Amino acid sequence: MSYLNRSSVVWHCCKCDSLNVDSFTFNSYELTTSNFFTPLSNLDSTFESVTSACFSPIHTSSPRSTTNNSRQQRPHSVTTQTNHSHETSSATCLTKNANFRLLTINCCGLRTNRSEFQTAIEYVKPDGICGTESWLKGVKPGKDPEKNAIKNSEVFPDHYTANRNDRSDRMGGGVFIATSNTIVTDAQPQLTTDCEIVWSKLHLKKDKCLFLCSFYMPQRNMNCINKLNESMNKLTESTKDKQIIIAGDFNCPNIN
């Protein structure tokens, strides 16, 4: 091991499922503090989240499960597809002991920082990505892309499917949820309100689902919070027994 540390040999860690990199490249990951997420109620999956702000992660969390090969445990392929699901027979539903790794990231322009974005994905290997400030144009939930819209293939890896809500009235902004093609995902345009928000529905085992949200508030605007609350009410009006994760950038510093 000491020889590998002093050499330029590229090696792969079977425990963390990552390549060795120079310490100055991702030194923010070498934090001593680790937070553990309590598994969601009625949910057999454990969630591991890595949070990043503009490609400089400030917190990391590790799963409670000690099963090293839990991320490799996947069920049989599903064949039932919907209009918004990944059109592939290899998409699966998460099973017990299958960790879901989520990356939350403020991109400050996907096309401008595409190489850093790709590197962060290769390093973290997330199952899902909640992104803010994508600075993309031409795609709105539930609508056909505009003629000059920036295509997903221009910024996202081939093995991810992106659900976007681009800002249309001015520069900047924009949110997205990108999920691995190994997970069955449906877009939820009916939950969109007049703010920068996007929803996806991830299919878990035994007909259970996880609703994933990416939200961005440019300033401390109470109207944005009201629109987020309106979106949540749309989701929970039928039943409150739902598994929900809201990620993004609220621009509210110094708030515990």
KEKE-3310 file (N, C-alpha, C; in steps of 0.2 Angstrom, whole numbers, plus 5000, padded with zeros to 4 digits):
npx = (5004:5010:5019:5011:5005:5015:5017:5013:5004:4988:4974:4960:4949:4941:4932:4927:4923:4929:4941:4959:4964:4974:4977:4974:4965:4952:4951:4941:4934:4940:4935:4934:4922:4907:4891:4876:4862:4846:4836:4822:4805:4796:4803:4815:4827:4843:4850:4863:4871:4879:4884:4886:4893:4895:4904:4913:4912:4905:4900:4899:4891:4888:4882:4872:4872:4883:4886:4897:4895:4882:4878:4879:4868:4855:4838:4828:4827:4814:4800:4789:4784:4782:4776:4786:4796:4812:4817:4821:4826:4834:4832:4829:4821:4824:4831:4830:4843:4850:4859:4855:4863:4865:4869:4870:4871:4877:4879:4883:4882:4881:4886:4897:4905:4907:4917:4921:4909:4907:4918:4915:4904:4910:4919:4910:4900:4885:4868:4858:4856:4853:4852:4856:4856:4858:4859:4854:4844:4827:4819:4805:4795:4784:4781:4785:4802:4810:4814:4827:4833:4844:4851:4850:4860:4871:4876:4874:4880:4879:4873:4864:4848:4839:4828:4822:4820:4821:4826:4817:4815:4826:4844:4854:4850:4839:4834:4837:4835:4844:4845:4852:4852:4849:4838:4821:4812:4800:4795:4787:4777:4766:4767:4774:4776:4775:4789:4807:4808:4808:4802:4804:4799:4804:4805:4804:4806:4792:4781:4783:4788:4799:4799:4808:4815:4821:4826:4827:4831:4833:4835:4831:4816:4800:4789:4794:4795:4782:4777:4784:4778:4765:4767:4771:4759:4751:4757:4755:4741:4733:4737:4746:4756:4770:4786:4799:4811:4819:4830:4843:4846:4843:4848:4849:4859:4867:4857:4851)
npy = (4994:5006:5008:5010:5022:5031:5030:5033:5024:5019:5014:5004:5005:4993:4994:5007:5009:5017:5027:5029:5046:5061:5070:5084:5086:5081:5086:5090:5079:5072:5073:5072:5071:5062:5059:5049:5043:5040:5026:5029:5029:5014:5010:5000:5002:5010:5026:5035:5050:5062:5078:5093:5109:5118:5109:5107:5098:5098:5091:5073:5058:5042:5025:5015:5002:4988:4979:4976:4973:4978:4987:4981:4972:4969:4968:4956:4961:4973:4974:4982:4997:5015:5030:5040:5033:5025:5019:5005:4988:4985:4993:4994:4990:4997:4986:4978:4982:4988:5002:5019:5031:5048:5063:5080:5096:5112:5119:5130:5132:5120:5118:5126:5121:5107:5097:5097:5093:5080:5074:5074:5066:5054:5051:5051:5042:5043:5037:5045:5062:5078:5094:5111:5128:5125:5132:5129:5129:5129:5118:5112:5106:5093:5098:5100:5100:5116:5123:5127:5121:5116:5100:5085:5076:5084:5088:5078:5062:5047:5036:5041:5048:5063:5074:5090:5107:5121:5138:5151:5165:5173:5174:5161:5151:5137:5119:5102:5084:5070:5053:5037:5025:5012:5013:5013:5027:5040:5056:5070:5081:5087:5091:5103:5120:5138:5141:5137:5122:5104:5087:5070:5053:5038:5021:5009:4994:4981:4989:5001:5019:5032:5050:5062:5078:5093:5109:5126:5142:5158:5170:5176:5173:5174:5170:5160:5150:5148:5143:5131:5125:5124:5115:5103:5101:5097:5085:5077:5077:5067:5056:5055:5046:5045:5043:5055:5065:5081:5091:5103:5121:5132:5145:5150:5155:5151:5145:5133)
npz = (5000:5004:4994:4983:4986:4984:4971:4953:4950:4944:4954:4960:4973:4981:4992:4994:4981:4971:4962:4965:4969:4968:4983:4983:4974:4977:4991:5000:5003:5013:5026:5044:5051:5051:5046:5050:5042:5047:5042:5031:5037:5035:5024:5016:5011:5013:5014:5006:5007:4998:4999:4989:4986:4972:4967:4977:4990:5006:5016:5021:5021:5027:5024:5036:5034:5034:5024:5012:4998:4996:4986:4975:4974:4966:4960:4949:4931:4926:4916:4914:4908:4908:4901:4904:4910:4910:4895:4894:4897:4907:4918:4935:4951:4967:4980:4996:5007:4996:4994:4991:4983:4984:4975:4979:4971:4967:4951:4944:4931:4919:4906:4906:4916:4913:4913:4926:4932:4926:4932:4945:4945:4941:4952:4964:4960:4959:4962:4960:4955:4961:4955:4955:4948:4934:4922:4910:4895:4887:4891:4899:4912:4908:4895:4877:4871:4867:4851:4850:4861:4874:4873:4883:4880:4878:4890:4900:4906:4896:4903:4912:4915:4913:4921:4919:4923:4916:4918:4911:4909:4912:4913:4920:4934:4935:4937:4940:4940:4939:4935:4937:4924:4928:4937:4939:4934:4935:4928:4936:4931:4935:4948:4948:4952:4952:4953:4955:4953:4953:4950:4953:4952:4960:4958:4971:4980:4980:4976:4982:4983:4980:4981:4974:4975:4967:4972:4970:4977:4972:4980:4997:4996:5000:4993:4985:4994:4998:4986:4985:4996:4991:4981:4988:4995:4984:4981:4993:4995:4992:4999:5014:5017:5011:5004:5004:4998:4998:4990:4986:4984:4995:4998:5011:5022:5038:5045:5055)
capx = (5000:5014:5022:5005:5004:5021:5018:5008:4999:4980:4971:4953:4947:4935:4928:4923:4921:4932:4948:4963:4966:4978:4973:4972:4959:4945:4953:4936:4930:4944:4933:4933:4915:4903:4884:4872:4855:4841:4832:4815:4800:4793:4808:4820:4833:4847:4852:4869:4870:4885:4882:4892:4892:4899:4910:4917:4908:4906:4898:4898:4887:4889:4876:4873:4874:4890:4887:4901:4892:4875:4876:4878:4862:4849:4833:4828:4824:4807:4798:4783:4787:4777:4779:4791:4801:4818:4815:4826:4824:4839:4830:4827:4818:4829:4829:4833:4851:4853:4860:4854:4868:4862:4873:4867:4876:4876:4883:4885:4883:4883:4891:4904:4909:4905:4922:4921:4903:4909:4923:4912:4900:4915:4921:4905:4896:4879:4862:4854:4859:4849:4856:4853:4859:4861:4860:4852:4838:4823:4816:4801:4791:4777:4781:4790:4807:4810:4817:4834:4834:4850:4850:4853:4866:4876:4879:4874:4882:4874:4870:4859:4842:4838:4822:4824:4815:4825:4823:4815:4814:4832:4850:4855:4845:4837:4835:4836:4836:4847:4845:4855:4847:4847:4833:4815:4810:4795:4794:4781:4776:4760:4769:4778:4773:4778:4796:4812:4807:4807:4801:4804:4797:4809:4802:4807:4803:4786:4777:4785:4791:4802:4798:4814:4814:4827:4823:4832:4828:4838:4836:4826:4810:4795:4785:4796:4793:4775:4776:4786:4773:4760:4769:4771:4752:4749:4759:4752:4734:4729:4739:4752:4761:4775:4793:4800:4818:4819:4837:4844:4850:4838:4851:4848:4865:4867:4851:4852)
capy = (5000:5012:5009:5013:5029:5035:5029:5035:5019:5020:5008:5004:5003:4989:4995:5013:5009:5023:5027:5034:5052:5066:5073:5091:5086:5081:5086:5091:5073:5069:5075:5067:5070:5058:5059:5043:5044:5035:5024:5031:5024:5009:5009:4995:5005:5015:5031:5038:5056:5066:5085:5097:5116:5120:5104:5107:5095:5101:5085:5067:5053:5035:5021:5011:4995:4986:4975:4979:4972:4980:4991:4976:4968:4972:4962:4955:4967:4974:4975:4986:5004:5020:5035:5044:5029:5024:5014:5000:4982:4984:4997:4989:4993:4996:4981:4978:4982:4992:5009:5024:5037:5055:5069:5087:5100:5118:5118:5136:5132:5114:5118:5129:5117:5101:5093:5096:5089:5073:5071:5073:5060:5048:5050:5049:5037:5043:5034:5051:5069:5084:5099:5118:5133:5122:5137:5126:5132:5126:5112:5113:5099:5091:5102:5098:5105:5121:5121:5128:5119:5112:5093:5082:5073:5088:5089:5073:5056:5043:5031:5045:5051:5069:5078:5097:5113:5127:5145:5154:5172:5177:5170:5158:5146:5130:5114:5095:5078:5065:5046:5031:5021:5006:5014:5015:5034:5044:5063:5072:5088:5089:5094:5109:5126:5144:5142:5133:5115:5098:5081:5063:5047:5033:5015:5005:4987:4980:4995:5007:5024:5038:5056:5066:5085:5097:5115:5132:5149:5163:5174:5174:5175:5170:5167:5153:5145:5147:5139:5124:5122:5122:5109:5098:5100:5093:5078:5074:5078:5060:5052:5058:5041:5045:5044:5061:5069:5087:5093:5109:5126:5137:5151:5153:5154:5152:5142:5126)
capz = (5000:5004:4987:4978:4988:4982:4964:4949:4947:4946:4957:4962:4979:4981:4998:4992:4974:4968:4960:4969:4966:4972:4989:4982:4969:4981:4998:5004:5005:5018:5032:5049:5053:5047:5049:5048:5041:5049:5037:5031:5039:5030:5018:5018:5008:5017:5009:5008:5003:4997:4997:4986:4983:4967:4966:4983:4995:5013:5021:5018:5025:5026:5026:5042:5032:5034:5019:5007:4992:4995:4980:4969:4975:4962:4958:4942:4927:4926:4909:4913:4907:4907:4896:4907:4913:4906:4890:4894:4901:4912:4924:4941:4957:4973:4985:5003:5007:4991:4995:4986:4984:4981:4975:4978:4968:4963:4946:4942:4923:4917:4900:4908:4921:4911:4915:4933:4933:4924:4936:4952:4945:4941:4959:4969:4957:4962:4958:4958:4956:4962:4953:4954:4943:4928:4917:4903:4891:4882:4893:4905:4914:4904:4889:4872:4872:4862:4845:4851:4868:4875:4874:4888:4878:4878:4897:4905:4904:4893:4908:4916:4912:4916:4921:4920:4923:4915:4919:4904:4909:4912:4913:4926:4937:4932:4941:4937:4943:4935:4939:4934:4920:4932:4941:4935:4936:4931:4929:4939:4930:4938:4954:4947:4953:4949:4956:4952:4956:4948:4954:4950:4956:4959:4960:4975:4979:4983:4974:4986:4978:4983:4977:4974:4973:4967:4973:4970:4978:4971:4986:5002:4993:5004:4988:4983:5000:4997:4980:4987:5000:4986:4977:4993:4996:4978:4982:4999:4996:4991:5005:5017:5018:5005:5005:5001:4999:4995:4990:4982:4987:4998:4999:5018:5027:5045:5047:5057)
cpx = (5004:5017:5017:5004:5009:5022:5013:5003:4992:4977:4964:4952:4940:4930:4924:4921:4923:4939:4953:4965:4970:4974:4970:4966:4952:4947:4947:4932:4934:4942:4933:4926:4911:4896:4880:4865:4851:4837:4825:4810:4797:4797:4814:4827:4837:4850:4858:4870:4877:4883:4888:4889:4897:4905:4915:4913:4910:4904:4898:4895:4888:4883:4878:4875:4881:4891:4891:4898:4885:4873:4876:4872:4857:4844:4833:4825:4817:4806:4792:4786:4781:4780:4785:4797:4807:4816:4821:4824:4829:4837:4827:4824:4823:4826:4832:4840:4854:4853:4858:4859:4866:4868:4869:4872:4874:4881:4886:4887:4886:4888:4898:4908:4908:4911:4922:4915:4904:4913:4920:4908:4905:4917:4916:4901:4889:4873:4858:4857:4853:4853:4853:4858:4863:4863:4858:4845:4834:4819:4812:4797:4785:4776:4786:4795:4807:4814:4825:4836:4841:4849:4853:4859:4872:4880:4879:4877:4877:4870:4865:4853:4840:4831:4823:4818:4820:4822:4823:4815:4820:4838:4850:4850:4844:4839:4835:4837:4838:4847:4848:4850:4846:4841:4827:4813:4805:4795:4787:4779:4770:4761:4773:4773:4777:4785:4801:4812:4806:4806:4802:4802:4801:4805:4806:4804:4796:4781:4778:4788:4794:4801:4804:4813:4820:4824:4828:4828:4833:4840:4831:4819:4804:4790:4787:4795:4786:4773:4779:4781:4767:4761:4769:4763:4749:4751:4756:4744:4730:4731:4746:4758:4765:4782:4796:4807:4818:4827:4837:4848:4844:4841:4849:4854:4863:4860:4853:4846)
cpy = (5006:5013:5012:5020:5033:5034:5033:5030:5020:5014:5009:5001:4999:4990:5001:5014:5015:5022:5031:5040:5056:5069:5080:5091:5086:5081:5087:5085:5070:5072:5070:5066:5066:5057:5052:5045:5039:5033:5027:5026:5020:5008:5005:4997:5010:5020:5034:5044:5060:5073:5089:5104:5118:5116:5104:5104:5097:5096:5079:5063:5046:5031:5017:5004:4993:4981:4978:4979:4974:4983:4987:4972:4971:4966:4961:4961:4967:4976:4980:4993:5009:5025:5039:5040:5028:5018:5009:4994:4981:4988:4992:4994:4992:4990:4982:4978:4986:4999:5013:5030:5043:5060:5075:5092:5106:5119:5124:5136:5125:5114:5121:5125:5109:5096:5091:5092:5082:5070:5070:5067:5053:5046:5048:5043:5037:5039:5040:5057:5074:5090:5106:5122:5129:5126:5134:5130:5128:5120:5114:5107:5099:5095:5099:5103:5110:5119:5122:5126:5115:5105:5090:5078:5077:5089:5083:5066:5051:5038:5035:5048:5057:5072:5085:5101:5119:5133:5148:5162:5176:5172:5167:5153:5140:5124:5107:5090:5073:5058:5041:5027:5014:5007:5016:5022:5037:5051:5064:5079:5091:5092:5101:5115:5132:5146:5137:5126:5110:5092:5075:5058:5041:5027:5011:4998:4987:4986:5001:5012:5029:5044:5060:5073:5089:5104:5120:5138:5154:5167:5172:5177:5171:5167:5161:5148:5143:5142:5132:5121:5120:5115:5103:5096:5095:5086:5074:5074:5072:5056:5055:5053:5040:5046:5050:5064:5075:5090:5099:5114:5131:5144:5154:5151:5154:5150:5135:5122)
cpz = (5000:4997:4982:4980:4985:4974:4960:4947:4949:4948:4959:4969:4979:4987:4996:4985:4970:4966:4964:4965:4971:4977:4987:4977:4972:4989:5003:5006:5011:5025:5038:5052:5048:5050:5046:5047:5043:5043:5037:5034:5033:5024:5020:5015:5013:5012:5011:5003:5003:4995:4995:4985:4978:4966:4972:4989:5002:5018:5017:5023:5023:5028:5032:5040:5032:5028:5013:5000:4991:4989:4974:4969:4971:4960:4951:4938:4927:4918:4908:4913:4906:4902:4898:4910:4908:4901:4889:4899:4906:4918:4929:4946:4963:4977:4991:5003:5001:4992:4989:4987:4980:4981:4974:4976:4965:4958:4943:4934:4921:4911:4902:4912:4919:4914:4922:4935:4932:4929:4943:4951:4945:4948:4964:4966:4960:4958:4956:4959:4956:4961:4953:4950:4938:4922:4910:4901:4887:4885:4899:4906:4911:4898:4884:4872:4866:4857:4846:4858:4868:4876:4880:4886:4878:4885:4901:4902:4901:4898:4913:4912:4916:4916:4923:4920:4923:4916:4912:4903:4909:4913:4920:4928:4934:4937:4937:4942:4938:4938:4934:4930:4923:4936:4937:4938:4932:4933:4932:4938:4933:4945:4954:4948:4951:4953:4953:4956:4951:4952:4950:4955:4955:4962:4965:4975:4982:4982:4978:4981:4983:4978:4979:4971:4973:4967:4973:4972:4977:4977:4991:5000:4996:4999:4985:4988:4999:4991:4981:4991:4996:4983:4982:4994:4990:4979:4988:5000:4995:4997:5008:5018:5012:5008:5001:5003:4995:4996:4986:4986:4989:4999:5006:5023:5034:5048:5049:5055)
residu = (MET:SER:TYR:LEU:ASN:ARG:SER:SER:VAL:VAL:TRP:HIS:CYS:CYS:LYS:CYS:ASP:SER:LEU:ASN:VAL:ASP:SER:PHE:THR:PHE:ASN:SER:TYR:GLU:LEU:THR:THR:SER:ASN:PHE:PHE:THR:PRO:LEU:SER:ASN:LEU:ASP:SER:THR:PHE:GLU:SER:VAL:THR:SER:ALA:CYS:PHE:SER:PRO:ILE:HIS:THR:SER:SER:PRO:ARG:SER:THR:THR:ASN:ASN:SER:ARG:GLN:GLN:ARG:PRO:HIS:SER:VAL:THR:THR:GLN:THR:ASN:HIS:SER:HIS:GLU:THR:SER:SER:ALA:THR:CYS:LEU:THR:LYS:ASN:ALA:ASN:PHE:ARG:LEU:LEU:THR:ILE:ASN:CYS:CYS:GLY:LEU:ARG:THR:ASN:ARG:SER:GLU:PHE:GLN:THR:ALA:ILE:GLU:TYR:VAL:LYS:PRO:ASP:GLY:ILE:CYS:GLY:THR:GLU:SER:TRP:LEU:LYS:GLY:VAL:LYS:PRO:GLY:LYS:ASP:PRO:GLU:LYS:ASN:ALA:ILE:LYS:ASN:SER:GLU:VAL:PHE:PRO:ASP:HIS:TYR:THR:ALA:ASN:ARG:ASN:ASP:ARG:SER:ASP:ARG:MET:GLY:GLY:GLY:VAL:PHE:ILE:ALA:THR:SER:ASN:THR:ILE:VAL:THR:ASP:ALA:GLN:PRO:GLN:LEU:THR:THR:ASP:CYS:GLU:ILE:VAL:TRP:SER:LYS:LEU:HIS:LEU:LYS:LYS:ASP:LYS:CYS:LEU:PHE:LEU:CYS:SER:PHE:TYR:MET:PRO:GLN:ARG:ASN:MET:ASN:CYS:ILE:ASN:LYS:LEU:ASN:GLU:SER:MET:ASN:LYS:LEU:THR:GLU:SER:THR:LYS:ASP:LYS:GLN:ILE:ILE:ILE:ALA:GLY:ASP:PHE:ASN:CYS:PRO:ASN:ILE:ASN)
# end
